[in-house]
Amino acid sequence: MLEERKRKAMVVGHKNPDTDSICSAICYARLKKEMTGGEYEPRRAGQINGETRFVLDYFGVEAPRLVEDVKTQVRDIEIRETKGVNRGISLKSAWNLMQKANVVTLPAVSEDGVLEGLITVGDITNSYMNVYDSGIMAKAKTKYSNIIETLEGALMVGDADAYFEQGKVLVAAANPDIMEFYITPHDLVILGNRYESQLCAIEMEADCLIVCEGAGASKTICKLAQEKGCTVLTTPYDTYTAARLINQSMPISYFMRTDKLITFEETDYIDEIKEVMASKRHRDFPVLDKNGKYKGMISRRNLLGAKGKPIILVDHNEKNQAVEGIENAEILEIIDHHKLGTVETISPVFFRNQPLGCTGTIIYQMYQENKVEIDRQTAGLLCSAIVSDTLLFRSPTCTEVDRRAALALADIAGVEIEKYAGEMFAAGSNLKGKSDQEIFYQDFKRFSAGKISFGVAQISSLNIDELTDLKGRMTPFLAKMLEEHKVDMLFFMLTNILTESTELLCEGNGAENLIRLAFHMTGEENAGESGSVNLLGVVSRKKQLIPAIMMACEA
């Protein structure tokens, strides 16, 4: 079970994913499955924007499931699948099961999987050491089948599924005259093969006779017992041994813990349950599934070797752009085209980073290198990723490698790339009905340079009127976002694809001056209204804006 779980991995892009992030995750998961036969699932770390939705719908691809964090959960560690037992089994059976499975705790589980209680080795040993009165067997409502099993006996008269639930347990060592004074109705009597003693016990209305040393009972005794409703059992053990062992036939339900059970769910985070486990003396804790049914057991030892969720990162390698909890994850691979970031790994990983315009181009190369056929759907997704990231080859990040890859993929996908790009960009820049927050997070990333932290959002459009309207909405909204994200500066790129230019909205102390310094502006050069700067020829956040800001911060 654990090995199977290790083979599964999520392929996920950055927060606030763009088309490259989503499409690359889908296509790389497909490639890994084809190459290894393992389980790889594409996931998304944020909401899908209009452009990406258009792409997925156009090629008939289901959107990846959302993953909000990759913190290590109970489901990620080895859950020991200790089988649940019926609450009616005997202490002896429970002990034998523990020895066989090498466990110290057994869960009592109902037929429909509900956890009813826990019995431990300590509970069983306490039952042996504690001094109980002779009525304990009846108080525990012991089933006759348990007694037969414990004493390795046989049923001569009666119903094995009936219960001994009244009277006390006696050993009939005296003669019948004396027995009459201490046997009372409903008692269970352990005795030998003497006819007189057996008859006396039946006449005194005992509920059960246990005949020792395999002696059995005569037909007459059996007939009388049946008429009186007395159960008759036989055992190969002598009376001393039978008397010593019989308490082991009591059901675990009488001794198991049922109140205030500490249980964990599969979705609980390891960091949160560690403190609970450390504060309790229990060695094992039950795990419940999403429906509240018993699944297995975990112990403190299971936490020691816990590994994080296996993850493959695409289109990013910055910790602040990664899904929450990435520091706890087991990063297997990174496929990216950005500058080297701050993601750290515990062990060496496969890391492919190339100075190309799109992660999709790298994945296209990997399909070719591994001679894996690209179907129309995959080709369409990878082509869309390249077109989006390079603004149909207008971005300075675009290389000839990106261009050739996109054209080859468009041919496989059967699309006219210019016409398709226009439809895709139009879908992405259609902001009608969207809130300021939805627009802001459509493509937002955080960065840091030395002690300065900043965020950059971007909207690319073919419609100048739309960008003008957007400026009026985003300018006041940036102040709110600056406070919410607790960064030093915020920038919003209003990128006009047709004119290959960007009006940059600036928010934060010294933000506008930093941009002017970064792009070597003086006076009113390229000035927009207060709080904005016109950047001619700037369309790429990754290759043009971020490097310039980084250098200015370090100047």
RODO-2510 file (C-alpha; in nm, 4 decimals, decimal comma):
residues 555
     n   res          X          Y          Z
     1     m     0,0000     0,0000     0,0000
     2     l     0,2769     0,2448     0,0950
     3     e     0,4769     0,1654    -0,2177
     4     e     0,1721     0,2310    -0,4330
     5     r     0,1272     0,5668    -0,2632
     6     k     0,4913     0,6563    -0,3286
     7     r     0,4415     0,6118    -0,7025
     8     k     0,1705     0,8776    -0,7125
     9     a     0,2705     1,2366    -0,7665
    10     m     0,1078     1,5707    -0,8315
    11     v     0,2259     1,7867    -1,1199
    12     v     0,1433     2,1452    -1,0298
    13     g     0,2194     2,4974    -1,1494
    14     h     0,2360     2,8240    -0,9570
    15     k    -0,0316     3,0114    -0,7665
    16     n    -0,2715     3,2220    -0,9724
    17     p    -0,1934     2,9961    -1,2685
    18     d    -0,1708     3,1156    -1,6271
    19     t    -0,2217     2,9100    -1,9420
    20     d     0,1384     2,7829    -1,9471
    21     s     0,1170     2,6685    -1,5846
    22     i    -0,2059     2,4720    -1,6355
    23     c    -0,1288     2,3267    -1,9797
    24     s     0,2256     2,2287    -1,8867
    25     a     0,1019     2,0457    -1,5761
    26     i    -0,1511     1,8481    -1,7802
    27     c     0,0897     1,7606    -2,0604
    28     y     0,3839     1,6741    -1,8371
    29     a     0,1657     1,4432    -1,6248
    30     r     0,0673     1,2655    -1,9475
    31     l     0,4311     1,2351    -2,0528
    32     k     0,5394     1,0922    -1,7166
    33     k     0,2591     0,8344    -1,7237
    34     e     0,3598     0,7283    -2,0724
    35     m     0,7289     0,7047    -1,9836
    36     t     0,7047     0,5340    -1,6441
    37     g     0,3601     0,3773    -1,6161
    38     g     0,3292     0,5480    -1,2762
    39     e     0,0491     0,7624    -1,1407
    40     y     0,0843     1,1354    -1,2075
    41     e    -0,2023     1,3785    -1,1625
    42     p    -0,2057     1,7372    -1,2900
    43     r    -0,3296     1,9854    -1,0296
    44     r    -0,3788     2,3617    -1,0154
    45     a    -0,2825     2,5974    -0,7347
    46     g    -0,5459     2,8597    -0,8049
    47     q    -0,8481     2,9579    -1,0091
    48     i    -0,8437     2,9230    -1,3876
    49     n    -0,8556     3,2489    -1,5834
    50     g    -1,0707     3,3189    -1,8892
    51     e    -0,7947     3,2545    -2,1408
    52     t    -0,7068     2,9151    -1,9950
    53     r    -1,0748     2,8202    -1,9689
    54     f    -1,1111     2,8959    -2,3398
    55     v    -0,8152     2,6686    -2,4188
    56     l    -0,9427     2,3782    -2,2096
    57     d    -1,2927     2,4050    -2,3543
    58     y    -1,1619     2,4377    -2,7101
    59     f    -0,9691     2,1108    -2,6865
    60     g    -1,2163     1,9307    -2,4600
    61     v    -0,9882     1,8921    -2,1588
    62     e    -1,1120     1,8766    -1,8014
    63     a    -0,9588     2,1317    -1,5670
    64     p    -0,7138     1,9880    -1,3108
    65     r    -0,8368     1,9581    -0,9547
    66     l    -0,7541     2,2430    -0,7176
    67     v    -0,4850     2,1854    -0,4542
    68     e    -0,4784     2,4494    -0,1818
    69     d    -0,1817     2,3124     0,0096
    70     v     0,0607     2,0202     0,0056
    71     k     0,1265     1,9921     0,3766
    72     t     0,1916     1,6373     0,4919
    73     q    -0,1298     1,4674     0,6008
    74     v    -0,2096     1,1421     0,7753
    75     r    -0,2959     0,9866     0,4373
    76     d     0,0642     1,0502     0,3257
    77     i     0,2230     0,8283     0,5897
    78     e     0,2066     0,4538     0,6349
    79     i    -0,1280     0,3623     0,7874
    80     r    -0,1104     0,0172     0,9408
    81     e    -0,4180    -0,1669     0,8224
    82     t    -0,4861    -0,3520     1,1465
    83     k    -0,8102    -0,5362     1,0807
    84     g    -1,1032    -0,4372     1,2960
    85     v    -1,2548    -0,7085     1,5180
    86     n    -1,6020    -0,7788     1,6511
    87     r    -1,6573    -0,6411     1,9989
    88     g    -1,7814    -0,9828     2,1090
    89     i    -1,4581    -1,1788     2,0546
    90     s    -1,2907    -1,3240     2,3616
    91     l    -0,9895    -1,1824     2,5419
    92     k    -0,7992    -1,4940     2,4397
    93     s    -0,8812    -1,4426     2,0706
    94     a    -0,7805    -1,0778     2,0947
    95     w    -0,4502    -1,1732     2,2572
    96     n    -0,3757    -1,4307     1,9870
    97     l    -0,4558    -1,1796     1,7107
    98     m    -0,2216    -0,9251     1,8702
    99     q     0,0606    -1,1755     1,8881
   100     k     0,0092    -1,2841     1,5297
   101     a    -0,0037    -0,9292     1,3930
   102     n     0,2644    -0,8014     1,6328
   103     v     0,0454    -0,5140     1,7533
   104     v    -0,0486    -0,3877     2,0977
   105     t    -0,3888    -0,2405     2,0087
   106     l    -0,6940    -0,3853     1,8372
   107     p    -0,9876    -0,1767     1,7150
   108     a    -1,3398    -0,3053     1,7699
   109     v    -1,5365    -0,2207     1,4560
   110     s    -1,9032    -0,2671     1,3673
   111     e    -2,0197    -0,4473     1,0534
   112     d    -2,0593    -0,1162     0,8707
   113     g    -1,7079    -0,0007     0,9630
   114     v    -1,7782     0,2272     1,2592
   115     l    -1,5109     0,2301     1,5315
   116     e    -1,6683     0,1133     1,8602
   117     g    -1,3685     0,0900     2,0925
   118     l    -1,0053    -0,0084     2,1486
   119     i    -0,8563    -0,2992     2,3420
   120     t    -0,4857    -0,2964     2,4283
   121     v    -0,2371    -0,5486     2,5614
   122     g    -0,2471    -0,3539     2,8857
   123     d    -0,6242    -0,3923     2,9104
   124     i    -0,5929    -0,7688     2,8679
   125     t    -0,3129    -0,8099     3,1211
   126     n    -0,5077    -0,5999     3,3705
   127     s    -0,8040    -0,8326     3,3262
   128     y    -0,5812    -1,1234     3,4303
   129     m    -0,4196    -0,9496     3,7262
   130     n    -0,7260    -0,7821     3,8760
   131     v    -0,9274    -0,9808     4,1291
   132     y    -1,2872    -1,0102     4,0158
   133     d    -1,5824    -1,1653     4,1982
   134     s    -1,7355    -1,4860     4,0714
   135     g    -2,0108    -1,2907     3,8926
   136     i    -1,7786    -1,1158     3,6454
   137     m    -1,8540    -1,3634     3,3639
   138     a    -2,2245    -1,2823     3,3774
   139     k    -2,1646    -0,9072     3,4071
   140     a    -1,9536    -0,9248     3,0910
   141     k    -2,2360    -1,1146     2,9127
   142     t    -2,0104    -1,3928     2,7906
   143     k    -2,1191    -1,5915     2,4890
   144     y    -2,1078    -1,9709     2,5206
   145     s    -1,9207    -1,9952     2,1908
   146     n    -1,6411    -1,7904     2,3508
   147     i    -1,6225    -2,0370     2,6404
   148     i    -1,6124    -2,3334     2,4020
   149     e    -1,3316    -2,1704     2,2027
   150     t    -1,1290    -2,0699     2,5089
   151     l    -1,1553    -2,4109     2,6746
   152     e    -1,1129    -2,5931     2,3421
   153     g    -1,4327    -2,7702     2,4293
   154     a    -1,7487    -2,9014     2,2641
   155     l    -2,1176    -2,8309     2,3029
   156     m    -2,3306    -3,1249     2,4224
   157     v    -2,6555    -2,9455     2,5070
   158     g    -2,7712    -2,5917     2,4381
   159     d    -2,7109    -2,3007     2,1964
   160     a    -2,3541    -2,1812     2,1390
   161     d    -2,4857    -1,8355     2,0393
   162     a    -2,6626    -1,7882     2,3730
   163     y    -2,5097    -1,5820     2,6550
   164     f    -2,4196    -1,6516     3,0148
   165     e    -2,5533    -1,3340     3,1727
   166     q    -2,6796    -1,4327     3,5187
   167     g    -2,5286    -1,6152     3,8140
   168     k    -2,1729    -1,6844     3,9238
   169     v    -1,8930    -1,9263     3,8292
   170     l    -1,8336    -2,2161     4,0702
   171     v    -1,6014    -2,5177     4,0907
   172     a    -1,7907    -2,8181     4,2266
   173     a    -1,5236    -2,9949     4,4306
   174     a    -1,7501    -3,1029     4,7187
   175     n    -2,0046    -3,3855     4,7411
   176     p    -2,3659    -3,3237     4,6309
   177     d    -2,4940    -3,2673     4,9836
   178     i    -2,2665    -2,9665     5,0286
   179     m    -2,3139    -2,8451     4,6682
   180     e    -2,6819    -2,7869     4,7425
   181     f    -2,5890    -2,5104     4,9849
   182     y    -2,3804    -2,2937     4,7470
   183     i    -2,5231    -2,3520     4,3966
   184     t    -2,7946    -2,1018     4,3134
   185     p    -3,0137    -2,0642     4,0041
   186     h    -2,8338    -1,9533     3,6842
   187     d    -2,4825    -2,0424     3,8060
   188     l    -2,2105    -2,1841     3,5788
   189     v    -2,0605    -2,4953     3,7412
   190     i    -1,7214    -2,6455     3,6556
   191     l    -1,7126    -3,0108     3,7591
   192     g    -1,5951    -3,3624     3,6810
   193     n    -1,7642    -3,6770     3,5527
   194     r    -1,9583    -3,7699     3,8710
   195     y    -2,3207    -3,8343     3,7781
   196     e    -2,4453    -3,7235     4,1208
   197     s    -2,2675    -3,3857     4,1022
   198     q    -2,3968    -3,3184     3,7508
   199     l    -2,7509    -3,4133     3,8517
   200     c    -2,7330    -3,1943     4,1638
   201     a    -2,6215    -2,8911     3,9626
   202     i    -2,9071    -2,9379     3,7158
   203     e    -3,1614    -2,9766     3,9955
   204     m    -3,0277    -2,6575     4,1607
   205     e    -3,1143    -2,4823     3,8310
   206     a    -2,7623    -2,4065     3,7135
   207     d    -2,7553    -2,2455     3,3675
   208     c    -2,4381    -2,4205     3,2494
   209     l    -2,2265    -2,7259     3,3307
   210     i    -1,8655    -2,7526     3,2161
   211     v    -1,7557    -3,1141     3,2397
   212     c    -1,3759    -3,1390     3,2600
   213     e    -1,1119    -3,3836     3,1390
   214     g    -1,3210    -3,4770     2,8360
   215     a    -1,5510    -3,6943     3,0454
   216     g    -1,8744    -3,5741     2,8930
   217     a    -2,2212    -3,6468     3,0280
   218     s    -2,4612    -3,9387     3,0037
   219     k    -2,7723    -3,9396     2,7881
   220     t    -2,9829    -3,9106     3,0980
   221     i    -2,7961    -3,5998     3,2160
   222     c    -2,8142    -3,4453     2,8694
   223     k    -3,1887    -3,5104     2,8515
   224     l    -3,2483    -3,3599     3,1957
   225     a    -3,0280    -3,0590     3,1085
   226     q    -3,2232    -2,9991     2,7900
   227     e    -3,5527    -3,0130     2,9771
   228     k    -3,4248    -2,7666     3,2382
   229     g    -3,2663    -2,5318     2,9799
   230     c    -2,9172    -2,6015     3,1106
   231     t    -2,6239    -2,5773     2,8697
   232     v    -2,3683    -2,8602     2,8889
   233     l    -2,0125    -2,8188     2,7620
   234     t    -1,7163    -3,0551     2,7771
   235     t    -1,3472    -2,9635     2,7868
   236     p    -1,0262    -3,1663     2,7843
   237     y    -0,8811    -2,9479     3,0624
   238     d    -0,8891    -3,0385     3,4326
   239     t    -1,0995    -2,8300     3,6703
   240     y    -0,8068    -2,6138     3,7867
   241     t    -0,7020    -2,5242     3,4337
   242     a    -1,0597    -2,4690     3,3201
   243     a    -1,1230    -2,2369     3,6156
   244     r    -0,8014    -2,0459     3,5398
   245     l    -0,8751    -2,0058     3,1700
   246     i    -1,2457    -1,9369     3,1715
   247     n    -1,2143    -1,5614     3,2369
   248     q    -1,0270    -1,5358     2,9070
   249     s    -1,3561    -1,6142     2,7318
   250     m    -1,5094    -1,2829     2,8370
   251     p    -1,5776    -1,0428     2,5457
   252     i    -1,3433    -0,7541     2,4846
   253     s    -1,6442    -0,5193     2,4917
   254     y    -1,6396    -0,5358     2,8733
   255     f    -1,2791    -0,4150     2,8970
   256     m    -1,2200    -0,1994     2,5890
   257     r    -1,2133     0,1792     2,5955
   258     t    -1,5179     0,3353     2,4300
   259     d    -1,5291     0,6919     2,5654
   260     k    -1,3168     0,9884     2,4568
   261     l    -1,1282     0,7909     2,1947
   262     i    -0,8574     0,9945     2,0249
   263     t    -0,8929     0,9435     1,6515
   264     f    -0,7432     1,1154     1,3485
   265     e    -0,8807     1,1647     1,0007
   266     e    -0,6897     1,0993     0,6786
   267     t    -0,6972     1,4707     0,6022
   268     d    -0,5460     1,5817     0,9356
   269     y    -0,2067     1,7508     0,9078
   270     i     0,0938     1,5795     1,0633
   271     d     0,2138     1,9006     1,2286
   272     e    -0,1174     1,9323     1,4103
   273     i    -0,1446     1,5735     1,5386
   274     k     0,2137     1,5496     1,6660
   275     e     0,1350     1,7498     1,9777
   276     v    -0,1759     1,5435     2,0501
   277     m     0,0149     1,2174     2,0154
   278     a     0,2994     1,3415     2,2326
   279     s     0,0616     1,4395     2,5123
   280     k    -0,0970     1,0934     2,5364
   281     r     0,0446     0,7655     2,6608
   282     h    -0,1261     0,5614     2,3926
   283     r     0,1019     0,3892     2,1439
   284     d    -0,1527     0,3569     1,8648
   285     f    -0,4222     0,5849     1,7313
   286     p    -0,7103     0,4964     1,4970
   287     v    -0,7466     0,6688     1,1590
   288     l    -1,0886     0,7374     1,0056
   289     d    -1,1665     0,7957     0,6391
   290     k    -1,3669     1,0857     0,4964
   291     n    -1,6909     0,9044     0,5817
   292     g    -1,5922     0,8567     0,9447
   293     k    -1,5312     0,4827     0,9010
   294     y    -1,2328     0,3016     1,0501
   295     k    -0,9347     0,2757     0,8128
   296     g    -0,6273     0,1745     1,0122
   297     m    -0,3849     0,2622     1,2908
   298     i    -0,0852     0,4899     1,3230
   299     s     0,1739     0,5315     1,5968
   300     r     0,4419     0,7860     1,6837
   301     r     0,6906     0,5688     1,4994
   302     n     0,4978     0,6194     1,1756
   303     l     0,5622     0,9924     1,2001
   304     l     0,9397     0,9567     1,2229
   305     g     0,9842     0,8464     0,8635
   306     a     0,6962     1,0500     0,7227
   307     k     0,7643     1,1848     0,3762
   308     g     0,5820     1,4762     0,2215
   309     k     0,3531     1,4584    -0,0771
   310     p     0,5461     1,3756    -0,3964
   311     i     0,5356     1,6855    -0,6169
   312     i     0,6628     1,7895    -0,9588
   313     l     0,6804     2,1657    -1,0063
   314     v     0,6280     2,3168    -1,3503
   315     d     0,6619     2,6791    -1,4637
   316     h     0,8073     2,8041    -1,1343
   317     n     1,0776     2,7432    -0,8768
   318     e     1,0086     3,0280    -0,6329
   319     k     0,8834     2,9311    -0,2879
   320     n     0,6499     3,2310    -0,2646
   321     q     0,4859     3,1318    -0,5940
   322     a     0,4444     2,7676    -0,4965
   323     v     0,1421     2,6075    -0,3371
   324     e     0,1202     2,6388     0,0420
   325     g     0,3218     2,3811     0,2366
   326     i     0,5803     2,3221    -0,0371
   327     e     0,8517     2,3112     0,2316
   328     n     0,6919     1,9891     0,3599
   329     a     0,6587     1,8273     0,0183
   330     e     0,8892     1,5745    -0,1451
   331     i     0,9859     1,7583    -0,4629
   332     l     1,0706     1,5063    -0,7351
   333     e     1,1320     1,7303    -1,0356
   334     i     1,1264     2,0926    -1,1479
   335     i     1,0602     2,1926    -1,5096
   336     d     1,0861     2,5683    -1,5592
   337     h     1,1979     2,8575    -1,7782
   338     h     1,2337     3,1301    -1,5141
   339     k     1,5327     3,2496    -1,3145
   340     l     1,6513     3,0292    -1,0298
   341     g     1,4437     3,0893    -0,7207
   342     t     1,4224     2,9898    -0,3566
   343     v     1,2712     2,6411    -0,3604
   344     e     1,4904     2,4069    -0,1568
   345     t     1,4947     2,0286    -0,1752
   346     i     1,6100     1,7714     0,0790
   347     s     1,7744     1,5485    -0,1819
   348     p     1,8903     1,5947    -0,5422
   349     v     1,6086     1,6217    -0,7945
   350     f     1,5720     1,6279    -1,1711
   351     f     1,5818     1,9992    -1,2553
   352     r     1,5404     2,1168    -1,6143
   353     n     1,5599     2,4912    -1,6646
   354     q     1,6055     2,6494    -2,0066
   355     p     1,6073     3,0134    -2,1199
   356     l     1,3000     2,9771    -2,3382
   357     g     0,9774     3,1717    -2,3622
   358     c     0,7563     2,8980    -2,2235
   359     t     0,7656     2,5845    -2,0114
   360     g     0,5437     2,4240    -2,2735
   361     t     0,8340     2,4431    -2,5196
   362     i     1,0560     2,2451    -2,2824
   363     i     0,7892     1,9797    -2,2409
   364     y     0,7460     1,9627    -2,6198
   365     q     1,1201     1,8929    -2,6450
   366     m     1,0918     1,6181    -2,3833
   367     y     0,8140     1,4476    -2,5803
   368     q     1,0430     1,4491    -2,8843
   369     e     1,3507     1,3337    -2,6926
   370     n     1,1623     1,0378    -2,5478
   371     k     0,9905     0,9607    -2,8805
   372     v     0,6432     0,9905    -2,7276
   373     e     0,3714     1,0674    -2,9793
   374     i     0,1858     1,3941    -2,9306
   375     d    -0,1884     1,3707    -2,9931
   376     r    -0,4056     1,6588    -3,1129
   377     q    -0,5282     1,7481    -2,7655
   378     t    -0,1804     1,7595    -2,6112
   379     a    -0,0491     1,9542    -2,9108
   380     g    -0,3274     2,2081    -2,8707
   381     l    -0,2514     2,2612    -2,5027
   382     l     0,1246     2,3023    -2,5542
   383     c     0,0713     2,5342    -2,8526
   384     s    -0,1680     2,7476    -2,6450
   385     a     0,0864     2,7686    -2,3632
   386     i     0,3564     2,8986    -2,5998
   387     v     0,1238     3,1446    -2,7734
   388     s     0,0109     3,2779    -2,4347
   389     d     0,3552     3,3144    -2,2761
   390     t     0,5170     3,4679    -2,5846
   391     l     0,2169     3,6852    -2,6793
   392     l     0,2217     3,5104    -3,0181
   393     f     0,5986     3,5575    -3,0539
   394     r     0,5874     3,9325    -2,9676
   395     s     0,7461     3,8937    -2,6224
   396     p     1,1237     3,9422    -2,5929
   397     t     1,1302     3,6130    -2,4038
   398     c     1,0315     3,4343    -2,7241
   399     t     1,3072     3,2415    -2,9005
   400     e     1,3206     3,0774    -3,2396
   401     v     1,2904     2,7447    -3,0558
   402     d     0,9558     2,8584    -2,9101
   403     r     0,8329     2,9755    -3,2489
   404     r     0,9203     2,6525    -3,4298
   405     a     0,7639     2,4447    -3,1517
   406     a     0,4390     2,6440    -3,1581
   407     l     0,4056     2,6174    -3,5375
   408     a     0,4719     2,2419    -3,5315
   409     l     0,2187     2,1931    -3,2525
   410     a    -0,0409     2,4088    -3,4288
   411     d    -0,0068     2,1829    -3,7310
   412     i    -0,0702     1,8702    -3,5181
   413     a    -0,3607     2,0412    -3,3383
   414     g    -0,5116     2,1519    -3,6694
   415     v    -0,5455     2,5220    -3,5821
   416     e    -0,4619     2,8398    -3,7754
   417     i    -0,2317     2,9918    -3,5188
   418     e    -0,2987     3,3625    -3,5917
   419     k    -0,6762     3,3219    -3,5867
   420     y    -0,6699     3,0916    -3,2855
   421     a    -0,4417     3,3291    -3,0914
   422     g    -0,6810     3,6171    -3,1533
   423     e    -0,9733     3,4165    -3,0139
   424     m    -0,7676     3,3018    -2,7179
   425     f    -0,6445     3,6501    -2,6266
   426     a    -0,9960     3,7906    -2,6664
   427     a    -1,1279     3,5295    -2,4226
   428     g    -0,8524     3,6158    -2,1780
   429     s    -0,9060     3,9895    -2,1938
   430     n    -1,2829     3,9679    -2,1620
   431     l    -1,3171     4,1076    -1,8125
   432     k    -1,6914     4,1770    -1,8159
   433     g    -1,8618     4,0630    -1,4997
   434     k    -1,5339     4,0027    -1,3153
   435     s    -1,4591     4,1638    -0,9808
   436     d    -1,1467     4,3690    -0,9152
   437     q    -1,0112     4,0842    -0,7072
   438     e    -1,0683     3,8276    -0,9830
   439     i    -0,8905     4,0502    -1,2335
   440     f    -0,5999     4,1185    -0,9987
   441     y    -0,5398     3,7508    -0,9202
   442     q    -0,5778     3,6393    -1,2810
   443     d    -0,2001     3,6627    -1,3166
   444     f    -0,0263     3,7773    -0,9983
   445     k     0,3149     3,6808    -0,8614
   446     r     0,5245     3,7830    -0,5626
   447     f     0,8973     3,8533    -0,5649
   448     s     1,1708     3,9724    -0,3334
   449     a     1,4979     4,1552    -0,3893
   450     g     1,7141     4,1895    -0,0817
   451     k     1,4949     4,3383     0,1871
   452     i     1,2323     4,4642    -0,0577
   453     s     0,9234     4,2560    -0,1278
   454     f     0,6903     4,3339    -0,4156
   455     g     0,4147     4,1847    -0,6275
   456     v     0,3355     4,2159    -0,9964
   457     a     0,0017     4,1478    -1,1654
   458     q    -0,0493     4,1595    -1,5413
   459     i    -0,3350     4,1784    -1,7888
   460     s    -0,2650     4,1555    -2,1619
   461     s    -0,5298     4,2746    -2,4042
   462     l    -0,5939     4,3651    -2,7664
   463     n    -0,8549     4,6216    -2,6608
   464     i    -0,7252     4,9681    -2,5674
   465     d    -1,0645     5,0768    -2,4302
   466     e    -1,0705     4,7780    -2,2002
   467     l    -0,7242     4,8611    -2,0669
   468     t    -0,8269     5,2237    -2,0077
   469     d    -1,1321     5,1156    -1,8109
   470     l    -0,9211     4,8681    -1,6177
   471     k    -0,6775     5,1386    -1,5138
   472     g    -0,9568     5,3320    -1,3457
   473     r    -1,0598     5,0254    -1,1499
   474     m    -0,7181     4,8915    -1,0514
   475     t    -0,5551     5,2151    -0,9358
   476     p    -0,7555     5,2419    -0,6082
   477     f    -0,7680     4,8632    -0,5690
   478     l    -0,3866     4,8358    -0,5533
   479     a    -0,3767     5,0314    -0,2266
   480     k    -0,6035     4,7739    -0,0671
   481     m    -0,3963     4,4844    -0,2005
   482     l    -0,0730     4,6458    -0,0767
   483     e    -0,2026     4,6287     0,2783
   484     e    -0,3437     4,2790     0,2391
   485     h    -0,0247     4,1248     0,1011
   486     k     0,2022     4,3216     0,3360
   487     v     0,4583     4,3887     0,0634
   488     d     0,6578     4,7071     0,0101
   489     m     0,5343     4,7723    -0,3436
   490     l     0,2738     4,6549    -0,5933
   491     f     0,2729     4,6917    -0,9707
   492     f     0,0029     4,6208    -1,2285
   493     m     0,1019     4,5727    -1,5925
   494     l    -0,1644     4,6856    -1,8416
   495     t    -0,0075     4,5330    -2,1522
   496     n    -0,1291     4,6247    -2,4995
   497     i    -0,0443     4,3323    -2,7284
   498     l    -0,0972     4,5327    -3,0489
   499     t     0,1294     4,8266    -2,9578
   500     e     0,3702     4,6050    -2,7631
   501     s     0,3722     4,8415    -2,4687
   502     t     0,2708     4,8484    -2,1021
   503     e     0,1241     5,1110    -1,8764
   504     l     0,2540     5,0191    -1,5321
   505     l     0,0475     5,1148    -1,2292
   506     c     0,2653     5,1688    -0,9203
   507     e     0,1613     5,1528    -0,5542
   508     g     0,3785     5,1802    -0,2444
   509     n     0,6360     5,4179    -0,1022
   510     g     0,8937     5,4903    -0,3734
   511     a     0,7388     5,2468    -0,6236
   512     e     0,7130     5,4905    -0,9143
   513     n     1,0623     5,6302    -0,8506
   514     l     1,2012     5,2759    -0,8440
   515     i     1,0574     5,2073    -1,1903
   516     r     1,2011     5,5305    -1,3268
   517     l     1,5385     5,4336    -1,1841
   518     a     1,5065     5,0816    -1,3229
   519     f     1,4376     5,2058    -1,6769
   520     h     1,6744     5,5045    -1,6597
   521     m     1,4002     5,7652    -1,6982
   522     t     1,4460     6,1326    -1,6195
   523     g     1,1915     6,4087    -1,5759
   524     e     0,8575     6,3408    -1,7392
   525     e     0,9931     6,0871    -1,9833
   526     n     0,7312     5,8169    -2,0537
   527     a     0,5255     5,9485    -1,7659
   528     g     0,1633     5,8548    -1,7333
   529     e    -0,0657     6,0028    -1,4740
   530     s     0,0636     6,0123    -1,1178
   531     g     0,1194     5,6571    -1,0020
   532     s     0,1759     5,5115    -1,3466
   533     v     0,4583     5,4865    -1,6002
   534     n     0,4388     5,4143    -1,9746
   535     l     0,6876     5,1456    -2,0770
   536     l     0,7234     5,1295    -2,4537
   537     g     0,8371     4,7935    -2,5881
   538     v     0,7887     4,6269    -2,2479
   539     v     0,5474     4,3320    -2,2546
   540     s     0,7270     4,0650    -2,0517
   541     r     0,7147     4,0566    -1,6758
   542     k     0,9768     3,7812    -1,6552
   543     k     1,2391     3,9088    -1,8959
   544     q     1,1899     4,2839    -1,8977
   545     l     1,0202     4,4147    -1,5846
   546     i     1,1426     4,1860    -1,3055
   547     p     1,5161     4,1931    -1,3990
   548     a     1,5048     4,5734    -1,4192
   549     i     1,3397     4,6017    -1,0773
   550     m     1,5877     4,3558    -0,9255
   551     m     1,8853     4,5545    -1,0510
   552     a     1,7347     4,8819    -0,9294
   553     c     1,6778     4,7356    -0,5831
   554     e     2,0403     4,6328    -0,5620
   555     a     2,1753     4,9618    -0,6939
***
